[in-house]
Amino acid sequence: MRTDNRKGEQRRREQTTGEESREQERKEERTGEENRVELERRGDGRRQYKRVMPFLGSFLSEEQFQCSICLDIFDNPVSTPCGHSFCMTCIGYYWQGVKMCQCPLCKENFKKKPELHINRTLREITEQFKQMKGDAGACGGLEWKGVEGKRIEERPLKQRQLSGDLFLVMKRKLLKPFPSKVSQNDSHTMVIQGTDSDIIQPQELTGGVSLRRYTLSGAASTMKIPRCPKHHRKLDLFCKSDGECICSECGDTEHQSHQIITAEKEWLNNKTQIDITETKIQEMIEQRLRKVEEIKFSLAEIKMAAEREKQDCIRVIGALLSSIERSQAELLEVTEMRRRSVEHQAESMLRELDLEVTELRKRSAALAKLAQTDCCISGLRSYSDINAQLPDKDWTGVSVKCNFETKSLYNSVCQLLIHSCQELQKLPEIYLSPLTEQSLLKAHPIDVKTIQEYAEDVILDPNTAHPRLILSEDRKEAWCGEKQKHVPNNPERFNRVVGVLAQQGFTGGQHYWEVEVSGKTDWDLGVASHSVNRKGKITFSPSNGFWLLCLRDNVDYTLRTEPSTTLPLNLKPQKIGIFLDYDKGQVSFYNVEAKMLIYTFMDTFSDAIYPFFSPCTNKSGKNDVPLTITPVLITD
């Protein structure tokens, strides 16, 4: 019973649905009939259609669906991140093998090649435009038949074409009375307004400037006229007093007493000035390009000169080395010959001495035997024979000596080496040490003997010493202990850097002192400003008030600059001389034994400058030798 009721209810619902569907079809037929009647009532159908088609052509022009690379209608269009669209194949070939992807239109660069996907909406619109372009009735699935006043006949829709009803609605909204001022040439000034109503309205041209047109990227205008944000009028005037574009109402109210001209005239004046400026800029560019070529040419000449200098150096030093090697070989040969001669002479003497010793031993044995005989006659005869044949050569003054006579040669070589070193010191400082540009421009070579005349009696200040530092009684030595001492944490004491300042500071003049560094693997020496930070972690650099030369791991000499500068010193200094010229802002480091400049800092001092010493940690006994301030002995 329940099953029969359910079947009955289902049949009633199906009947109701069928009636609603038929009612809907009747409404659609009445609507289509009313549309056809409306079109027939308007009459002049073909003429109205011809007036509508330019707007449809403006609405969907072929240029809007054209790829700017292949100049053909889009095929699988893709959009770049900058908003422009191209065929997927075209943009793929355009970007093939390039390092930097670039938009063909706006030239925007993309650091990473964009991952492109097909713009499905644009592809569907493009495909529909291709169908609309293929036949006259493709725009709406309808076709105009006969002469004016005759009704429109329907034909089957193609794939992706607009339905007939939608086309009729669009055409009914398009077929409105046109203003008399709009000519056939002005048909492209029509503006599509809104997206919901799809109303297309013609607008007049104002001032000979075309209004906006619709593109796939939105509304655009061929010549956009800026408006005053306050009065919403054209910005056609220019205020020279304030240097800004204004409208006429602004000129009457806010700029009455200012110098005002038309914007067009001011722009013409600026165009003239633009040409002058552009000419000047081109001259500046040419001048700088000439300077670039000049510098490049100079660099090429310097490179060639340096190459020649290197070849000459190799040739001269090579000849010197060859000569030294030949002299060395000759000296070794002469020495060997003299040795052999003396050796041969000594061997002859030794053989002669051996013979005499043998003969004397025989005589000694004969005498011992003779002393035992009892016959006096035979004894006298034998003794006379033995005593008469004794060797009489005196060996007292005989000795083996060899004088190689090389002292004068060695003195000559030493004098040549000293002369060569003196000549090298006369060369520019760039050949002696890797100076920075600042030091090359400002540093002045000073003779070691001259700067030693400014020697100071420097002693260490225990109030600034790190708790692990141990100072000698005369305060001339400092080394690092194993444990920290209990000392007052006064503001001037270093609490993290194992360093100490001298007791005396300098605010002017020239000063010099020497420090013994032999046997140490790590140390820091130089000067520091009185106002430097002494607590916590400190970065050694001139900007922080430290001008230091450092040694690390017994081989690495560095300058505490920003960043640190490595010094490849061939001669390891055993004693460092430090010279301070406060007025010139100069801090120089010298190898005292070699009498050579190591490096020169150039800066400007505005605070008291103190000598700085850091023996660094002892590294389990490897660096336990103290830094020692030694007396300055003026050398000749």
KALINSUL-V746325 format. One record per pair of residues at least 6 apart in sequence whose C-alpha atoms are under 7 Angstrom apart, sorted by the first residue. I is the first residue (numbers start at 1). GAP is how many residues later the second one is. D is the distance in whole Angstrom. If there is no record, write none. Layout:
BEGIN
[[I & GAP & D] [I & GAP & D]]
END
This chain:
BEGIN
[[36 & 115 & 6] [40 & 109 & 6] [40 & 110 & 6] [40 & 111 & 6] [43 & 105 & 6] [43 & 106 & 4] [44 & 104 & 5] [44 & 105 & 5] [45 & 103 & 5] [45 & 104 & 6] [46 & 101 & 7] [46 & 102 & 5] [48 & 127 & 7] [52 & 122 & 7] [54 & 133 & 7] [55 & 132 & 7] [55 & 135 & 7] [58 & 130 & 6] [59 & 155 & 7] [64 & 151 & 7] [64 & 152 & 7] [65 & 8 & 5] [65 & 9 & 6] [65 & 61 & 6] [66 & 6 & 5] [66 & 7 & 4] [66 & 8 & 6] [67 & 6 & 6] [67 & 7 & 6] [67 & 19 & 5] [67 & 20 & 6] [68 & 18 & 7] [69 & 21 & 6] [70 & 20 & 7] [74 & 12 & 7] [74 & 13 & 5] [74 & 52 & 7] [75 & 12 & 5] [76 & 11 & 6] [76 & 12 & 6] [76 & 42 & 6] [76 & 47 & 6] [77 & 8 & 6] [77 & 9 & 5] [77 & 10 & 5] [77 & 11 & 6] [77 & 41 & 6] [77 & 42 & 6] [77 & 45 & 7] [77 & 46 & 6] [78 & 7 & 5] [78 & 8 & 6] [78 & 9 & 6] [78 & 10 & 6] [78 & 38 & 6] [78 & 39 & 6] [78 & 40 & 5] [78 & 41 & 5] [79 & 6 & 4] [79 & 7 & 7] [79 & 37 & 7] [79 & 40 & 7] [80 & 36 & 7] [95 & 6 & 6] [100 & 9 & 7] [100 & 10 & 7] [100 & 11 & 6] [101 & 8 & 6] [101 & 9 & 5] [101 & 12 & 6] [102 & 6 & 5] [102 & 7 & 4] [102 & 8 & 6] [103 & 6 & 7] [128 & 32 & 6] [128 & 33 & 6] [131 & 7 & 6] [132 & 6 & 4] [132 & 7 & 5] [137 & 6 & 5] [138 & 23 & 7] [139 & 22 & 7] [139 & 23 & 7] [140 & 21 & 7] [140 & 22 & 5] [140 & 23 & 6] [140 & 24 & 6] [140 & 27 & 5] [141 & 14 & 7] [141 & 15 & 7] [141 & 16 & 5] [141 & 20 & 6] [141 & 21 & 6] [141 & 22 & 6] [141 & 23 & 5] [142 & 11 & 7] [142 & 12 & 5] [142 & 13 & 6] [142 & 22 & 6] [143 & 9 & 7] [143 & 10 & 6] [143 & 11 & 7] [144 & 8 & 5] [144 & 9 & 7] [145 & 7 & 6] [145 & 8 & 7] [173 & 26 & 6] [174 & 26 & 6] [182 & 22 & 7] [189 & 13 & 7] [189 & 14 & 6] [189 & 21 & 6] [189 & 22 & 6] [189 & 24 & 7] [190 & 11 & 6] [190 & 12 & 4] [190 & 13 & 6] [191 & 9 & 6] [191 & 10 & 6] [191 & 11 & 6] [191 & 21 & 6] [191 & 22 & 6] [191 & 23 & 7] [192 & 7 & 7] [192 & 8 & 5] [192 & 9 & 7] [192 & 22 & 6] [193 & 6 & 6] [193 & 7 & 6] [205 & 6 & 7] [209 & 14 & 7] [210 & 12 & 7] [210 & 13 & 7] [211 & 10 & 6] [212 & 7 & 6] [212 & 8 & 5] [212 & 9 & 4] [212 & 10 & 7] [213 & 6 & 6] [213 & 7 & 6] [213 & 8 & 6] [214 & 6 & 6] [225 & 9 & 7] [226 & 8 & 6] [226 & 9 & 6] [227 & 6 & 5] [227 & 7 & 5] [227 & 8 & 6] [228 & 6 & 6] [228 & 7 & 6] [228 & 18 & 7] [228 & 19 & 6] [233 & 14 & 6] [234 & 13 & 6] [235 & 10 & 6] [235 & 11 & 5] [235 & 12 & 4] [236 & 10 & 7] [236 & 11 & 6] [236 & 26 & 6] [236 & 27 & 5] [237 & 8 & 6] [237 & 9 & 5] [237 & 10 & 6] [237 & 11 & 7] [237 & 23 & 7] [237 & 24 & 6] [237 & 25 & 4] [237 & 26 & 5] [238 & 6 & 6] [238 & 7 & 4] [238 & 8 & 6] [238 & 22 & 6] [238 & 23 & 6] [238 & 24 & 6] [238 & 25 & 5] [239 & 6 & 6] [239 & 7 & 7] [239 & 19 & 7] [239 & 20 & 6] [239 & 21 & 5] [239 & 22 & 7] [240 & 19 & 6] [240 & 20 & 6] [241 & 17 & 6] [241 & 18 & 6] [245 & 18 & 7] [335 & 69 & 6] [342 & 60 & 7] [346 & 54 & 6] [363 & 23 & 7] [370 & 9 & 6] [373 & 6 & 7] [433 & 165 & 6] [433 & 166 & 7] [434 & 133 & 7] [435 & 164 & 7] [438 & 164 & 7] [439 & 161 & 6] [439 & 162 & 6] [439 & 163 & 6] [442 & 160 & 7] [443 & 157 & 6] [443 & 159 & 7] [448 & 147 & 6] [449 & 185 & 6] [449 & 186 & 6] [451 & 61 & 7] [451 & 128 & 7] [452 & 60 & 6] [452 & 180 & 7] [452 & 182 & 6] [454 & 56 & 6] [454 & 57 & 5] [454 & 58 & 5] [455 & 56 & 6] [455 & 57 & 4] [455 & 58 & 6] [455 & 177 & 6] [456 & 55 & 6] [456 & 56 & 6] [456 & 57 & 6] [458 & 44 & 6] [459 & 16 & 5] [459 & 17 & 6] [459 & 43 & 6] [459 & 44 & 6] [460 & 15 & 5] [460 & 16 & 6] [460 & 40 & 7] [460 & 41 & 6] [460 & 42 & 4] [460 & 43 & 5] [461 & 39 & 7] [461 & 40 & 6] [461 & 41 & 5] [461 & 42 & 4] [463 & 29 & 7] [463 & 30 & 6] [464 & 28 & 5] [464 & 29 & 4] [464 & 30 & 6] [464 & 36 & 5] [464 & 37 & 6] [465 & 28 & 6] [465 & 29 & 6] [465 & 34 & 6] [465 & 35 & 4] [466 & 27 & 6] [466 & 28 & 5] [466 & 29 & 6] [466 & 31 & 7] [466 & 32 & 5] [466 & 33 & 6] [466 & 34 & 7] [467 & 17 & 5] [467 & 18 & 5] [467 & 20 & 6] [468 & 12 & 6] [468 & 13 & 5] [468 & 14 & 7] [468 & 15 & 6] [468 & 16 & 4] [468 & 17 & 6] [469 & 9 & 6] [469 & 10 & 6] [469 & 11 & 5] [469 & 12 & 6] [469 & 29 & 7] [470 & 8 & 6] [470 & 9 & 5] [470 & 10 & 6] [470 & 11 & 6] [471 & 6 & 6] [471 & 7 & 5] [471 & 8 & 7] [472 & 6 & 7] [476 & 152 & 6] [476 & 153 & 5] [477 & 149 & 6] [477 & 150 & 5] [477 & 151 & 4] [477 & 152 & 6] [478 & 137 & 7] [478 & 148 & 5] [478 & 149 & 5] [478 & 150 & 7] [479 & 136 & 6] [479 & 145 & 7] [479 & 146 & 7] [479 & 147 & 4] [479 & 148 & 6] [480 & 135 & 7] [480 & 136 & 7] [480 & 137 & 6] [480 & 138 & 6] [480 & 144 & 7] [492 & 42 & 7] [493 & 41 & 6] [494 & 40 & 5] [494 & 41 & 6] [495 & 39 & 7] [495 & 40 & 6] [495 & 41 & 7] [496 & 39 & 6] [496 & 40 & 5] [496 & 41 & 6] [498 & 116 & 6] [498 & 118 & 6] [499 & 114 & 6] [499 & 115 & 4] [500 & 112 & 6] [500 & 113 & 5] [500 & 114 & 6] [501 & 109 & 6] [501 & 110 & 6] [501 & 111 & 5] [501 & 112 & 6] [502 & 108 & 6] [502 & 109 & 5] [502 & 110 & 6] [504 & 106 & 7] [505 & 103 & 6] [505 & 104 & 5] [505 & 105 & 5] [506 & 102 & 5] [506 & 103 & 5] [506 & 104 & 6] [507 & 75 & 7] [507 & 100 & 7] [507 & 101 & 5] [507 & 102 & 6] [508 & 74 & 5] [508 & 75 & 6] [509 & 72 & 6] [509 & 73 & 6] [509 & 74 & 6] [510 & 70 & 6] [510 & 71 & 4] [510 & 72 & 6] [511 & 68 & 6] [511 & 69 & 5] [511 & 70 & 7] [512 & 66 & 6] [512 & 67 & 4] [512 & 68 & 6] [513 & 64 & 6] [513 & 65 & 6] [513 & 66 & 7] [513 & 119 & 7] [514 & 61 & 7] [514 & 62 & 6] [514 & 63 & 4] [514 & 64 & 6] [514 & 115 & 6] [514 & 116 & 6] [514 & 118 & 6] [515 & 60 & 6] [515 & 61 & 5] [515 & 62 & 7] [515 & 112 & 7] [515 & 113 & 5] [515 & 114 & 5] [515 & 115 & 6] [516 & 58 & 6] [516 & 59 & 5] [516 & 60 & 7] [516 & 111 & 6] [516 & 112 & 5] [516 & 113 & 6] [516 & 114 & 7] [517 & 57 & 5] [517 & 58 & 6] [517 & 110 & 6] [518 & 56 & 5] [518 & 57 & 7] [519 & 106 & 6] [520 & 103 & 5] [520 & 105 & 6] [521 & 30 & 7] [521 & 31 & 6] [521 & 32 & 5] [521 & 33 & 4] [521 & 102 & 6] [522 & 29 & 5] [522 & 30 & 5] [522 & 31 & 6] [522 & 32 & 6] [522 & 93 & 7] [522 & 94 & 6] [522 & 101 & 7] [523 & 27 & 6] [523 & 28 & 5] [523 & 91 & 6] [523 & 92 & 5] [523 & 93 & 6] [524 & 24 & 6] [524 & 25 & 6] [524 & 26 & 4] [524 & 27 & 7] [524 & 89 & 6] [524 & 90 & 5] [524 & 91 & 7] [525 & 23 & 5] [525 & 24 & 5] [525 & 25 & 6] [525 & 87 & 6] [525 & 88 & 5] [525 & 89 & 6] [526 & 21 & 6] [526 & 22 & 4] [526 & 23 & 6] [526 & 52 & 7] [526 & 85 & 6] [526 & 86 & 5] [526 & 87 & 7] [527 & 19 & 6] [527 & 20 & 6] [527 & 21 & 6] [527 & 82 & 6] [527 & 83 & 5] [527 & 84 & 4] [527 & 85 & 5] [528 & 17 & 6] [528 & 18 & 5] [528 & 19 & 6] [528 & 81 & 6] [528 & 82 & 5] [528 & 83 & 6] [528 & 84 & 6] [529 & 16 & 5] [529 & 17 & 7] [529 & 78 & 6] [529 & 79 & 6] [529 & 80 & 5] [529 & 81 & 6] [530 & 77 & 6] [530 & 78 & 5] [530 & 79 & 6] [530 & 80 & 7] [532 & 12 & 7] [532 & 13 & 6] [540 & 6 & 6] [540 & 20 & 6] [541 & 6 & 6] [541 & 19 & 5] [541 & 20 & 5] [541 & 21 & 6] [542 & 19 & 7] [547 & 13 & 7] [548 & 11 & 6] [548 & 12 & 6] [549 & 9 & 6] [549 & 10 & 5] [549 & 11 & 6] [550 & 7 & 6] [550 & 8 & 5] [550 & 9 & 6] [551 & 6 & 5] [551 & 7 & 6] [557 & 9 & 6] [557 & 10 & 5] [557 & 11 & 7] [558 & 6 & 6] [558 & 7 & 5] [558 & 8 & 4] [558 & 9 & 6] [559 & 6 & 5] [559 & 7 & 6] [573 & 18 & 5] [575 & 16 & 6] [575 & 17 & 6] [575 & 18 & 7] [576 & 13 & 7] [576 & 14 & 6] [576 & 15 & 5] [576 & 16 & 6] [577 & 12 & 6] [577 & 13 & 5] [577 & 14 & 6] [577 & 15 & 6] [578 & 10 & 6] [578 & 11 & 5] [578 & 12 & 6] [579 & 8 & 6] [579 & 9 & 5] [579 & 10 & 7] [580 & 6 & 6] [580 & 7 & 5] [580 & 8 & 7] [581 & 6 & 7] [582 & 23 & 7] [585 & 17 & 6] [585 & 18 & 5] [585 & 19 & 5] [585 & 20 & 6] [586 & 14 & 7] [586 & 15 & 6] [586 & 16 & 5] [586 & 17 & 6] [587 & 13 & 6] [587 & 14 & 5] [587 & 15 & 7] [588 & 11 & 6] [588 & 12 & 4] [588 & 13 & 6] [589 & 8 & 6] [589 & 9 & 5] [589 & 10 & 5] [589 & 11 & 6] [590 & 6 & 6] [590 & 7 & 5] [590 & 8 & 5] [591 & 6 & 6] [591 & 7 & 7] [615 & 11 & 7] [615 & 12 & 6] [617 & 6 & 7] [618 & 6 & 5]]
END
